[in-house]
Amino acid sequence: MSYGRPREMHDAICAECKQKCQVPFKPDGSRPVYCQECYAKRRPPRRDRY
């Protein structure tokens, strides 16, 4: 939770589409980073909780 403070964003390159993007964590190179669009495509569909 950010508690009203703006989140610090870091520049990154999407591992899938190679576009510049910003993420709310500092990428360390150990795992791929995806832009918002590519992440949404890769994320498994949400199951209805109820």
Secondary structure, DSSP 8 states (H G I E B T S, - for coil): --TTS----EEEE-TTT--EEEESS---SSS----HHHHHHHS-------
